[in-house]
Amino acid sequence: MLIGTLFALAAGLMWGLVFVAPLPTMIIGTLPVVIAITSNLRDHVRDGRLPWARLAPSLGLIAAGLGCVNHDELSRLGESADLGRYAQGALLAVGAVACWTWYPIRNADWLRAHAGRSPTAWATAQGVATLPLAAVGFAGFWAWSAVTGSAFPLPLGTTPAKFVGLMLAIGLLASWLGTLCWNAASQRLPTTLTGQLIVFETLAALAYAYMLRGQMPGPLTLAGIALLVAGVAWAVRVRPEAVAAEGHAA
C-alpha cells in the first residue's frame, strides 16, 4: 500500500512540470470506474458483481468526457505547444491511476480482513511509515537544489510561517484526516462502491486548476466535466449482484 501511495505522489509531483492541469485531473477522474472494474473482476465473490452490460454506458460517457477536455486543452495550447511534455504529463497521470487503483483495493483487503482494527490507528500507522521516506525525498531535493544553484531559499522558502502552516494543514487534513475517512469507508463498504467517492476529488482538482488560472473553463471542458459526472453517476446506480463462492455454486 505504501509503495502505491509513493508512486502516485511522485507522479503528482511530476504533473507540476505540466501547466495543463485539467487533463491529468480528468484522467485521474476515471478512477471510480477503473476501481469498480478491477474490483468487479477481483472481488466479486466477496462484494458481489456489477453487471457488465449496465456498467458499459458509464465507461463510454467518461471516455467522451476525456476526449472533450483533451481536445479543448490541445486547442488552447496552440501550435507552439510542447506536445511531448503534454504527453509526458498524461502518461504520468495514467501511471498514477494504476497506482491508485492498486492502493485502495489492497488497503480495503486489509481493512475488510481486520474488521476489529481501528481506521484511525491504521491511518496514523500509514502516516508514520511515510514520514521517513518523505524526509529522504526532501533531503534529496535540497541536495539537488544546492548542486544546480537554485535561488529558492531552503528549507522553508521565502515565507517560513506560511510554509509551515500550509504543510501542517495538508498533513493533518488532506493526508491524515482524509486517509482516516477513506479507511473507515473502505472497512464498511464494498470496494466497487467506495471507489465512486473519488469523483469529488476530481471535481475539486478541476476547480482548483481553473481558480489558479483565474478563468472559467470553456464550453467543451464544461461538457467534458458533465460527461464525467454523468458517467460516474450512472456507475453508482449499478448495484452489485451476489455471486456464489467459486467452487461452491449450486
ChimeraX commands (.cxc) that place a marker at each C-alpha (Angstrom):
marker #1 position 0.00,0.00,0.00 radius 0.5
marker #1 position 2.80,2.41,0.89 radius 0.5
marker #1 position 4.60,1.77,-2.41 radius 0.5
marker #1 position 1.46,2.59,-4.38 radius 0.5
marker #1 position 0.99,5.80,-2.41 radius 0.5
marker #1 position 4.58,6.90,-3.05 radius 0.5
marker #1 position 4.40,6.19,-6.77 radius 0.5
marker #1 position 1.18,8.17,-7.05 radius 0.5
marker #1 position 2.73,11.02,-5.07 radius 0.5
marker #1 position 5.77,11.05,-7.36 radius 0.5
marker #1 position 3.51,11.18,-10.41 radius 0.5
marker #1 position 1.60,14.03,-8.83 radius 0.5
marker #1 position 4.82,15.98,-8.27 radius 0.5
marker #1 position 5.78,15.45,-11.90 radius 0.5
marker #1 position 2.47,16.95,-13.04 radius 0.5
marker #1 position 3.83,20.21,-11.70 radius 0.5
marker #1 position 6.08,20.27,-14.78 radius 0.5
marker #1 position 2.99,20.48,-16.98 radius 0.5
marker #1 position 0.80,23.58,-16.69 radius 0.5
marker #1 position -2.17,21.80,-18.22 radius 0.5
marker #1 position -3.78,20.52,-15.03 radius 0.5
marker #1 position -7.31,19.66,-16.21 radius 0.5
marker #1 position -6.36,16.73,-18.47 radius 0.5
marker #1 position -4.39,14.81,-15.79 radius 0.5
marker #1 position -7.24,15.60,-13.42 radius 0.5
marker #1 position -9.75,14.09,-15.83 radius 0.5
marker #1 position -7.56,11.01,-16.31 radius 0.5
marker #1 position -7.49,10.58,-12.53 radius 0.5
marker #1 position -11.25,11.08,-12.75 radius 0.5
marker #1 position -11.54,7.64,-14.33 radius 0.5
marker #1 position -10.54,6.07,-11.02 radius 0.5
marker #1 position -14.11,5.44,-9.81 radius 0.5
marker #1 position -14.86,3.25,-12.81 radius 0.5
marker #1 position -11.35,1.75,-13.08 radius 0.5
marker #1 position -11.51,0.67,-9.43 radius 0.5
marker #1 position -15.04,-0.65,-9.95 radius 0.5
marker #1 position -13.98,-2.75,-12.94 radius 0.5
marker #1 position -10.86,-4.07,-11.21 radius 0.5
marker #1 position -12.73,-4.91,-8.04 radius 0.5
marker #1 position -15.53,-6.41,-10.12 radius 0.5
marker #1 position -13.05,-8.85,-11.65 radius 0.5
marker #1 position -11.10,-9.49,-8.47 radius 0.5
marker #1 position -13.52,-9.25,-5.52 radius 0.5
marker #1 position -16.86,-10.33,-6.99 radius 0.5
marker #1 position -17.22,-13.27,-4.58 radius 0.5
marker #1 position -16.68,-11.06,-1.53 radius 0.5
marker #1 position -18.50,-7.89,-2.67 radius 0.5
marker #1 position -20.84,-9.00,-5.47 radius 0.5
marker #1 position -20.54,-8.46,-9.23 radius 0.5
marker #1 position -21.58,-5.37,-11.21 radius 0.5
marker #1 position -23.43,-6.39,-14.42 radius 0.5
marker #1 position -21.06,-5.52,-17.27 radius 0.5
marker #1 position -23.84,-4.52,-19.68 radius 0.5
marker #1 position -25.12,-1.91,-17.21 radius 0.5
marker #1 position -21.62,-0.61,-16.47 radius 0.5
marker #1 position -20.63,-0.11,-20.14 radius 0.5
marker #1 position -22.56,3.17,-20.70 radius 0.5
marker #1 position -20.70,4.85,-17.85 radius 0.5
marker #1 position -17.37,3.92,-19.45 radius 0.5
marker #1 position -18.50,5.46,-22.73 radius 0.5
marker #1 position -19.56,8.70,-21.03 radius 0.5
marker #1 position -16.23,9.03,-19.20 radius 0.5
marker #1 position -14.25,8.33,-22.39 radius 0.5
marker #1 position -16.23,11.05,-24.17 radius 0.5
marker #1 position -15.55,13.47,-21.30 radius 0.5
marker #1 position -11.81,12.82,-21.51 radius 0.5
marker #1 position -11.93,13.39,-25.25 radius 0.5
marker #1 position -13.65,16.76,-24.81 radius 0.5
marker #1 position -11.14,18.04,-22.24 radius 0.5
marker #1 position -8.19,16.71,-24.26 radius 0.5
marker #1 position -9.37,18.47,-27.43 radius 0.5
marker #1 position -10.07,21.72,-25.60 radius 0.5
marker #1 position -6.68,21.77,-23.86 radius 0.5
marker #1 position -4.72,21.00,-27.03 radius 0.5
marker #1 position -6.58,23.78,-28.83 radius 0.5
marker #1 position -5.76,26.20,-26.01 radius 0.5
marker #1 position -2.07,25.36,-26.15 radius 0.5
marker #1 position -1.85,26.26,-29.83 radius 0.5
marker #1 position 0.83,25.45,-32.39 radius 0.5
marker #1 position 3.69,26.37,-30.04 radius 0.5
marker #1 position 2.69,23.68,-27.53 radius 0.5
marker #1 position 5.28,21.20,-26.35 radius 0.5
marker #1 position 3.27,18.10,-27.19 radius 0.5
marker #1 position 5.99,15.81,-25.83 radius 0.5
marker #1 position 5.74,17.45,-22.43 radius 0.5
marker #1 position 1.96,17.32,-22.62 radius 0.5
marker #1 position 2.07,13.61,-23.44 radius 0.5
marker #1 position 4.52,13.02,-20.57 radius 0.5
marker #1 position 2.06,14.57,-18.13 radius 0.5
marker #1 position -0.76,12.41,-19.47 radius 0.5
marker #1 position 1.34,9.24,-19.20 radius 0.5
marker #1 position 2.29,10.07,-15.62 radius 0.5
marker #1 position -1.39,10.54,-14.86 radius 0.5
marker #1 position -2.10,7.09,-16.30 radius 0.5
marker #1 position 0.68,5.69,-14.09 radius 0.5
marker #1 position -0.90,7.35,-11.07 radius 0.5
marker #1 position -4.25,5.75,-11.98 radius 0.5
marker #1 position -2.57,2.34,-11.92 radius 0.5
marker #1 position -1.02,3.04,-8.51 radius 0.5
marker #1 position -4.20,4.49,-7.05 radius 0.5
marker #1 position -6.18,1.51,-8.31 radius 0.5
marker #1 position -3.81,-0.92,-6.61 radius 0.5
marker #1 position -3.63,1.02,-3.33 radius 0.5
marker #1 position -7.33,1.32,-2.35 radius 0.5
marker #1 position -8.04,-2.28,-3.32 radius 0.5
marker #1 position -5.16,-3.67,-1.26 radius 0.5
marker #1 position -5.97,-1.24,1.55 radius 0.5
marker #1 position -9.58,-2.43,1.55 radius 0.5
marker #1 position -8.40,-6.05,1.59 radius 0.5
marker #1 position -6.53,-5.48,4.84 radius 0.5
marker #1 position -9.26,-3.45,6.48 radius 0.5
marker #1 position -12.03,-5.89,5.50 radius 0.5
marker #1 position -9.90,-8.80,6.79 radius 0.5
marker #1 position -9.31,-6.97,10.10 radius 0.5
marker #1 position -12.75,-5.55,10.85 radius 0.5
marker #1 position -11.87,-5.06,14.51 radius 0.5
marker #1 position -8.88,-2.79,13.78 radius 0.5
marker #1 position -9.29,0.98,14.16 radius 0.5
marker #1 position -9.24,3.02,10.90 radius 0.5
marker #1 position -7.73,5.86,12.95 radius 0.5
marker #1 position -4.81,3.74,14.12 radius 0.5
marker #1 position -4.27,2.41,10.59 radius 0.5
marker #1 position -4.24,5.94,9.11 radius 0.5
marker #1 position -1.72,7.02,11.75 radius 0.5
marker #1 position 0.47,3.99,11.04 radius 0.5
marker #1 position 0.44,4.79,7.30 radius 0.5
marker #1 position 1.47,8.37,8.01 radius 0.5
marker #1 position 4.28,7.31,10.35 radius 0.5
marker #1 position 5.59,4.86,7.75 radius 0.5
marker #1 position 5.53,7.50,5.01 radius 0.5
marker #1 position 7.22,10.29,7.01 radius 0.5
marker #1 position 10.81,8.94,6.92 radius 0.5
marker #1 position 10.65,8.39,3.16 radius 0.5
marker #1 position 9.21,11.87,2.67 radius 0.5
marker #1 position 12.12,13.26,4.70 radius 0.5
marker #1 position 14.59,11.40,2.48 radius 0.5
marker #1 position 12.86,12.79,-0.61 radius 0.5
marker #1 position 13.03,16.33,0.77 radius 0.5
marker #1 position 16.72,15.91,1.60 radius 0.5
marker #1 position 17.33,14.72,-1.96 radius 0.5
marker #1 position 15.54,17.77,-3.38 radius 0.5
marker #1 position 17.58,20.01,-1.09 radius 0.5
marker #1 position 20.81,18.44,-2.34 radius 0.5
marker #1 position 19.71,18.73,-5.98 radius 0.5
marker #1 position 18.84,22.41,-5.49 radius 0.5
marker #1 position 22.26,23.05,-3.98 radius 0.5
marker #1 position 24.04,21.34,-6.88 radius 0.5
marker #1 position 22.01,23.16,-9.55 radius 0.5
marker #1 position 22.32,26.55,-7.81 radius 0.5
marker #1 position 18.63,27.10,-7.19 radius 0.5
marker #1 position 17.83,30.54,-5.80 radius 0.5
marker #1 position 14.92,29.20,-3.76 radius 0.5
marker #1 position 15.79,29.54,-0.02 radius 0.5
marker #1 position 15.60,26.12,1.59 radius 0.5
marker #1 position 14.28,24.57,3.77 radius 0.5
marker #1 position 11.31,26.86,4.47 radius 0.5
marker #1 position 11.22,29.19,1.47 radius 0.5
marker #1 position 10.69,32.96,1.47 radius 0.5
marker #1 position 7.70,32.84,3.86 radius 0.5
marker #1 position 8.52,30.24,6.54 radius 0.5
marker #1 position 5.41,30.79,8.67 radius 0.5
marker #1 position 3.08,30.35,5.68 radius 0.5
marker #1 position 5.04,27.29,4.51 radius 0.5
marker #1 position 4.89,25.57,7.92 radius 0.5
marker #1 position 1.20,26.38,8.33 radius 0.5
marker #1 position 0.38,25.03,4.88 radius 0.5
marker #1 position 2.34,21.82,5.47 radius 0.5
marker #1 position 0.60,21.25,8.80 radius 0.5
marker #1 position -2.80,21.81,7.19 radius 0.5
marker #1 position -2.02,19.42,4.33 radius 0.5
marker #1 position -0.54,16.81,6.66 radius 0.5
marker #1 position -3.38,16.85,9.19 radius 0.5
marker #1 position -6.38,17.47,6.92 radius 0.5
marker #1 position -5.57,16.22,3.42 radius 0.5
marker #1 position -3.33,13.34,4.50 radius 0.5
marker #1 position -4.21,12.04,7.96 radius 0.5
marker #1 position -7.89,13.02,8.21 radius 0.5
marker #1 position -8.55,12.15,4.56 radius 0.5
marker #1 position -6.91,8.74,4.96 radius 0.5
marker #1 position -8.83,8.12,8.18 radius 0.5
marker #1 position -12.18,8.78,6.48 radius 0.5
marker #1 position -11.17,6.69,3.48 radius 0.5
marker #1 position -10.15,3.78,5.72 radius 0.5
marker #1 position -13.44,3.96,7.62 radius 0.5
marker #1 position -15.40,3.86,4.34 radius 0.5
marker #1 position -13.25,1.04,2.94 radius 0.5
marker #1 position -13.89,-1.07,6.02 radius 0.5
marker #1 position -17.68,-0.67,5.77 radius 0.5
marker #1 position -18.49,-0.59,2.03 radius 0.5
marker #1 position -17.82,-2.84,-0.97 radius 0.5
marker #1 position -14.76,-1.61,-2.85 radius 0.5
marker #1 position -16.77,-1.19,-6.05 radius 0.5
marker #1 position -18.90,1.42,-4.30 radius 0.5
marker #1 position -16.15,3.08,-2.27 radius 0.5
marker #1 position -14.24,3.89,-5.45 radius 0.5
marker #1 position -17.12,6.04,-6.73 radius 0.5
marker #1 position -16.47,8.58,-3.96 radius 0.5
marker #1 position -13.23,9.67,-5.64 radius 0.5
marker #1 position -15.25,11.71,-8.14 radius 0.5
marker #1 position -15.32,14.53,-5.59 radius 0.5
marker #1 position -11.52,14.68,-5.68 radius 0.5
marker #1 position -11.68,15.12,-9.45 radius 0.5
marker #1 position -14.21,17.93,-9.29 radius 0.5
marker #1 position -12.22,19.72,-6.57 radius 0.5
marker #1 position -8.98,19.42,-8.57 radius 0.5
marker #1 position -10.62,20.88,-11.68 radius 0.5
marker #1 position -11.99,23.75,-9.61 radius 0.5
marker #1 position -8.53,24.44,-8.12 radius 0.5
marker #1 position -6.88,24.32,-11.55 radius 0.5
marker #1 position -9.19,26.92,-13.03 radius 0.5
marker #1 position -9.02,29.08,-9.91 radius 0.5
marker #1 position -5.23,29.08,-10.32 radius 0.5
marker #1 position -5.64,30.13,-13.94 radius 0.5
marker #1 position -8.12,32.82,-12.93 radius 0.5
marker #1 position -10.60,31.84,-15.63 radius 0.5
marker #1 position -13.72,29.83,-16.27 radius 0.5
marker #1 position -13.49,26.52,-18.16 radius 0.5
marker #1 position -14.56,26.64,-21.79 radius 0.5
marker #1 position -17.79,25.11,-23.09 radius 0.5
marker #1 position -16.08,21.93,-24.29 radius 0.5
marker #1 position -14.34,21.42,-20.95 radius 0.5
marker #1 position -17.64,22.01,-19.14 radius 0.5
marker #1 position -19.20,19.40,-21.39 radius 0.5
marker #1 position -16.37,17.00,-20.52 radius 0.5
marker #1 position -16.91,17.59,-16.80 radius 0.5
marker #1 position -20.63,16.99,-17.21 radius 0.5
marker #1 position -19.96,13.74,-19.08 radius 0.5
marker #1 position -17.56,12.60,-16.34 radius 0.5
marker #1 position -20.09,13.29,-13.60 radius 0.5
marker #1 position -22.84,11.62,-15.61 radius 0.5
marker #1 position -20.66,8.55,-16.18 radius 0.5
marker #1 position -19.85,8.15,-12.51 radius 0.5
marker #1 position -23.47,8.83,-11.51 radius 0.5
marker #1 position -24.52,6.06,-13.89 radius 0.5
marker #1 position -21.95,3.68,-12.39 radius 0.5
marker #1 position -23.09,4.43,-8.83 radius 0.5
marker #1 position -26.64,3.40,-9.73 radius 0.5
marker #1 position -25.45,-0.08,-10.77 radius 0.5
marker #1 position -25.72,-2.29,-7.70 radius 0.5
marker #1 position -23.57,-5.37,-7.15 radius 0.5
marker #1 position -25.28,-8.74,-7.51 radius 0.5
marker #1 position -24.40,-11.55,-5.13 radius 0.5
marker #1 position -22.20,-14.28,-6.59 radius 0.5
marker #1 position -21.83,-17.79,-5.22 radius 0.5
marker #1 position -18.37,-18.65,-3.98 radius 0.5
marker #1 position -16.28,-20.23,-6.74 radius 0.5
marker #1 position -16.22,-23.96,-6.49 radius 0.5
marker #1 position -19.37,-23.96,-4.36 radius 0.5
marker #1 position -22.02,-22.77,-6.81 radius 0.5
marker #1 position -25.21,-24.75,-6.85 radius 0.5
marker link #1:1,2 radius 0.2
marker link #1:2,3 radius 0.2
marker link #1:3,4 radius 0.2
marker link #1:4,5 radius 0.2
marker link #1:5,6 radius 0.2
marker link #1:6,7 radius 0.2
marker link #1:7,8 radius 0.2
marker link #1:8,9 radius 0.2
marker link #1:9,10 radius 0.2
marker link #1:10,11 radius 0.2
marker link #1:11,12 radius 0.2
marker link #1:12,13 radius 0.2
marker link #1:13,14 radius 0.2
marker link #1:14,15 radius 0.2
marker link #1:15,16 radius 0.2
marker link #1:16,17 radius 0.2
marker link #1:17,18 radius 0.2
marker link #1:18,19 radius 0.2
marker link #1:19,20 radius 0.2
marker link #1:20,21 radius 0.2
marker link #1:21,22 radius 0.2
marker link #1:22,23 radius 0.2
marker link #1:23,24 radius 0.2
marker link #1:24,25 radius 0.2
marker link #1:25,26 radius 0.2
marker link #1:26,27 radius 0.2
marker link #1:27,28 radius 0.2
marker link #1:28,29 radius 0.2
marker link #1:29,30 radius 0.2
marker link #1:30,31 radius 0.2
marker link #1:31,32 radius 0.2
marker link #1:32,33 radius 0.2
marker link #1:33,34 radius 0.2
marker link #1:34,35 radius 0.2
marker link #1:35,36 radius 0.2
marker link #1:36,37 radius 0.2
marker link #1:37,38 radius 0.2
marker link #1:38,39 radius 0.2
marker link #1:39,40 radius 0.2
marker link #1:40,41 radius 0.2
marker link #1:41,42 radius 0.2
marker link #1:42,43 radius 0.2
marker link #1:43,44 radius 0.2
marker link #1:44,45 radius 0.2
marker link #1:45,46 radius 0.2
marker link #1:46,47 radius 0.2
marker link #1:47,48 radius 0.2
marker link #1:48,49 radius 0.2
marker link #1:49,50 radius 0.2
marker link #1:50,51 radius 0.2
marker link #1:51,52 radius 0.2
marker link #1:52,53 radius 0.2
marker link #1:53,54 radius 0.2
marker link #1:54,55 radius 0.2
marker link #1:55,56 radius 0.2
marker link #1:56,57 radius 0.2
marker link #1:57,58 radius 0.2
marker link #1:58,59 radius 0.2
marker link #1:59,60 radius 0.2
marker link #1:60,61 radius 0.2
marker link #1:61,62 radius 0.2
marker link #1:62,63 radius 0.2
marker link #1:63,64 radius 0.2
marker link #1:64,65 radius 0.2
marker link #1:65,66 radius 0.2
marker link #1:66,67 radius 0.2
marker link #1:67,68 radius 0.2
marker link #1:68,69 radius 0.2
marker link #1:69,70 radius 0.2
marker link #1:70,71 radius 0.2
marker link #1:71,72 radius 0.2
marker link #1:72,73 radius 0.2
marker link #1:73,74 radius 0.2
marker link #1:74,75 radius 0.2
marker link #1:75,76 radius 0.2
marker link #1:76,77 radius 0.2
marker link #1:77,78 radius 0.2
marker link #1:78,79 radius 0.2
marker link #1:79,80 radius 0.2
marker link #1:80,81 radius 0.2
marker link #1:81,82 radius 0.2
marker link #1:82,83 radius 0.2
marker link #1:83,84 radius 0.2
marker link #1:84,85 radius 0.2
marker link #1:85,86 radius 0.2
marker link #1:86,87 radius 0.2
marker link #1:87,88 radius 0.2
marker link #1:88,89 radius 0.2
marker link #1:89,90 radius 0.2
marker link #1:90,91 radius 0.2
marker link #1:91,92 radius 0.2
marker link #1:92,93 radius 0.2
marker link #1:93,94 radius 0.2
marker link #1:94,95 radius 0.2
marker link #1:95,96 radius 0.2
marker link #1:96,97 radius 0.2
marker link #1:97,98 radius 0.2
marker link #1:98,99 radius 0.2
marker link #1:99,100 radius 0.2
marker link #1:100,101 radius 0.2
marker link #1:101,102 radius 0.2
marker link #1:102,103 radius 0.2
marker link #1:103,104 radius 0.2
marker link #1:104,105 radius 0.2
marker link #1:105,106 radius 0.2
marker link #1:106,107 radius 0.2
marker link #1:107,108 radius 0.2
marker link #1:108,109 radius 0.2
marker link #1:109,110 radius 0.2
marker link #1:110,111 radius 0.2
marker link #1:111,112 radius 0.2
marker link #1:112,113 radius 0.2
marker link #1:113,114 radius 0.2
marker link #1:114,115 radius 0.2
marker link #1:115,116 radius 0.2
marker link #1:116,117 radius 0.2
marker link #1:117,118 radius 0.2
marker link #1:118,119 radius 0.2
marker link #1:119,120 radius 0.2
marker link #1:120,121 radius 0.2
marker link #1:121,122 radius 0.2
marker link #1:122,123 radius 0.2
marker link #1:123,124 radius 0.2
marker link #1:124,125 radius 0.2
marker link #1:125,126 radius 0.2
marker link #1:126,127 radius 0.2
marker link #1:127,128 radius 0.2
marker link #1:128,129 radius 0.2
marker link #1:129,130 radius 0.2
marker link #1:130,131 radius 0.2
marker link #1:131,132 radius 0.2
marker link #1:132,133 radius 0.2
marker link #1:133,134 radius 0.2
marker link #1:134,135 radius 0.2
marker link #1:135,136 radius 0.2
marker link #1:136,137 radius 0.2
marker link #1:137,138 radius 0.2
marker link #1:138,139 radius 0.2
marker link #1:139,140 radius 0.2
marker link #1:140,141 radius 0.2
marker link #1:141,142 radius 0.2
marker link #1:142,143 radius 0.2
marker link #1:143,144 radius 0.2
marker link #1:144,145 radius 0.2
marker link #1:145,146 radius 0.2
marker link #1:146,147 radius 0.2
marker link #1:147,148 radius 0.2
marker link #1:148,149 radius 0.2
marker link #1:149,150 radius 0.2
marker link #1:150,151 radius 0.2
marker link #1:151,152 radius 0.2
marker link #1:152,153 radius 0.2
marker link #1:153,154 radius 0.2
marker link #1:154,155 radius 0.2
marker link #1:155,156 radius 0.2
marker link #1:156,157 radius 0.2
marker link #1:157,158 radius 0.2
marker link #1:158,159 radius 0.2
marker link #1:159,160 radius 0.2
marker link #1:160,161 radius 0.2
marker link #1:161,162 radius 0.2
marker link #1:162,163 radius 0.2
marker link #1:163,164 radius 0.2
marker link #1:164,165 radius 0.2
marker link #1:165,166 radius 0.2
marker link #1:166,167 radius 0.2
marker link #1:167,168 radius 0.2
marker link #1:168,169 radius 0.2
marker link #1:169,170 radius 0.2
marker link #1:170,171 radius 0.2
marker link #1:171,172 radius 0.2
marker link #1:172,173 radius 0.2
marker link #1:173,174 radius 0.2
marker link #1:174,175 radius 0.2
marker link #1:175,176 radius 0.2
marker link #1:176,177 radius 0.2
marker link #1:177,178 radius 0.2
marker link #1:178,179 radius 0.2
marker link #1:179,180 radius 0.2
marker link #1:180,181 radius 0.2
marker link #1:181,182 radius 0.2
marker link #1:182,183 radius 0.2
marker link #1:183,184 radius 0.2
marker link #1:184,185 radius 0.2
marker link #1:185,186 radius 0.2
marker link #1:186,187 radius 0.2
marker link #1:187,188 radius 0.2
marker link #1:188,189 radius 0.2
marker link #1:189,190 radius 0.2
marker link #1:190,191 radius 0.2
marker link #1:191,192 radius 0.2
marker link #1:192,193 radius 0.2
marker link #1:193,194 radius 0.2
marker link #1:194,195 radius 0.2
marker link #1:195,196 radius 0.2
marker link #1:196,197 radius 0.2
marker link #1:197,198 radius 0.2
marker link #1:198,199 radius 0.2
marker link #1:199,200 radius 0.2
marker link #1:200,201 radius 0.2
marker link #1:201,202 radius 0.2
marker link #1:202,203 radius 0.2
marker link #1:203,204 radius 0.2
marker link #1:204,205 radius 0.2
marker link #1:205,206 radius 0.2
marker link #1:206,207 radius 0.2
marker link #1:207,208 radius 0.2
marker link #1:208,209 radius 0.2
marker link #1:209,210 radius 0.2
marker link #1:210,211 radius 0.2
marker link #1:211,212 radius 0.2
marker link #1:212,213 radius 0.2
marker link #1:213,214 radius 0.2
marker link #1:214,215 radius 0.2
marker link #1:215,216 radius 0.2
marker link #1:216,217 radius 0.2
marker link #1:217,218 radius 0.2
marker link #1:218,219 radius 0.2
marker link #1:219,220 radius 0.2
marker link #1:220,221 radius 0.2
marker link #1:221,222 radius 0.2
marker link #1:222,223 radius 0.2
marker link #1:223,224 radius 0.2
marker link #1:224,225 radius 0.2
marker link #1:225,226 radius 0.2
marker link #1:226,227 radius 0.2
marker link #1:227,228 radius 0.2
marker link #1:228,229 radius 0.2
marker link #1:229,230 radius 0.2
marker link #1:230,231 radius 0.2
marker link #1:231,232 radius 0.2
marker link #1:232,233 radius 0.2
marker link #1:233,234 radius 0.2
marker link #1:234,235 radius 0.2
marker link #1:235,236 radius 0.2
marker link #1:236,237 radius 0.2
marker link #1:237,238 radius 0.2
marker link #1:238,239 radius 0.2
marker link #1:239,240 radius 0.2
marker link #1:240,241 radius 0.2
marker link #1:241,242 radius 0.2
marker link #1:242,243 radius 0.2
marker link #1:243,244 radius 0.2
marker link #1:244,245 radius 0.2
marker link #1:245,246 radius 0.2
marker link #1:246,247 radius 0.2
marker link #1:247,248 radius 0.2
marker link #1:248,249 radius 0.2
marker link #1:249,250 radius 0.2
view
